[in-house]
Amino acid sequence: MKILNPLTKRLISANSKKGKFIKNYKNSMNTLIKLLKKSPVNYKIIKYRKYNDLRILIRFERNEMGQILGYYDLRRFACECEFYKYAISVSNFYSDQLEYYSFALPDDLSIWKEFNIECDNYQLIANKDLKSIENLKRINKLNKKQIAYIKKNYDILK
């Protein structure tokens, strides 16, 4: 079976090293999209092509829930589905109302070697940041369903 290498626009064997990498990238991207839909943060996902590669743009509103959890849920889910293992961050920016993150295939189609270490650090940082006095005050203003989600998924408020 052959698959299209989005970087070179050539067909390659799905069983080759590059073929497996591209397949894993696409699978992890689709899993990430499913996981983001479970979050109380309102994410919008846009798949697009730029410079011959498949990219994904993730946007969320910077409302109360987005400001508290948007970045942390994105990182947590990207680690959970191993998306960070196969993708690189190519840009991020924000406006008053929206925050954006863009990801692409790495040029050399190589796995991020420090993936597990960094993902462990992400969760520690998220828990520490969410425990800040400022965030705890903001969290306590949320509704019961939103607070229950945070309690379930982050090591705070227990």
Number of C-alpha atoms within 10 A of each C-alpha: 8 12 17 15 20 17 18 11 11 10 13 16 14 17 13 11 13 17 20 14 20 22 18 16 23 17 15 22 23 13 17 23 21 13 17 21 13 11 18 16 23 17 21 14 18 12 12 12 12 11 9 12 17 18 22 22 18 19 20 22 20 19 14 14 18 20 18 19 20 23 16 20 23 21 18 21 20 22 21 15 18 21 23 25 21 23 25 17 15 14 11 13 10 13 9 8 11 15 19 18 18 19 21 20 22 16 10 8 16 14 15 14 9 10 16 14 9 14 20 12 12 16 18 13 13 19 16 13 16 21 17 11 10 10 15 15 11 15 21 12 12 13 9 11 10 17 14 12 12 20 13 12 11 19 15 15 14 6
